Amino acid sequence: MTWDAFDSVRLADVELAYRVVGDGPRLTVLLHGWPQTGECWRHVVEPLGRDRTVVVPDLRGYGASGLTGAGYDKRSTAGDISALIHHLGHESAVVVGHDRGARVAHRWALDHPSEVDALVLLDILPTRVVMNSFDRTSAAAMWHWFFHRQPELAVELVAGNVEAYLAHFFAAVRKSGAVDEKTFRHYVSAFSDPGHLRASFEDYRTGFDVDLARDEADHAAGRRLAAPLLVLWGAEGGLAASDVVGVWRDHHADPGAVSGHAVPGGHYVPEEAPRELVRALRVFR
């Protein structure tokens, strides 16, 4: 399958669109964030696909994937990806997630540890850490988390102004060229459907309730990640001053299995630092 060709599979409650590049023995799954689709991996798939099989889904409620009446929590979305790799004949994968997709990857690795051979999380801290550390500064920087928590109101206000809304988030990477005009237009189109826009806001809303409750319960019960973990973050992004590796070591059964470093650019690691991401992945797994 080429990068431009989508396939799809009907799962329990949603139609999931995905792309496959390469046919190497190592399966690698790439999970996108918001406000993006699988298109964010466009600079990464070709070099990775030279010696591995790369699967790039659009998460439920995003892009070319379908909508569902409920179930935008990370456990449901992770369950989709688990079902997808089994549909494709695989039992496990190296999993790479960015932004919202990294939260899905984290949940997948907790719920189905045997399916995650290695985990790569891009520019995030654990949901429970973020939620328990909000102050005036971080809340001001992450205001959209709270806005998206009101999905019906957010849709009503944003639906007629999607281009302007996304232009705010992509301003720096459009200026730098990391996101070109064609890709920006793709993202605008992907979120211009009110149903998909609402679904993406539901993704945020669940972070404040069911996702957070599960993460807190798992942490209190001593459940930790088991797969080798690589964390990367933008040197010019919001995590630049954080102890990213140290925080994730507190969420891993073997702190020595956690490594990581900053890469050039800001939050949008797959688009701002694709070469560095590919290089780090090759060294890691």
Disulfide bonds with the S-S distance in Angstrom:
none
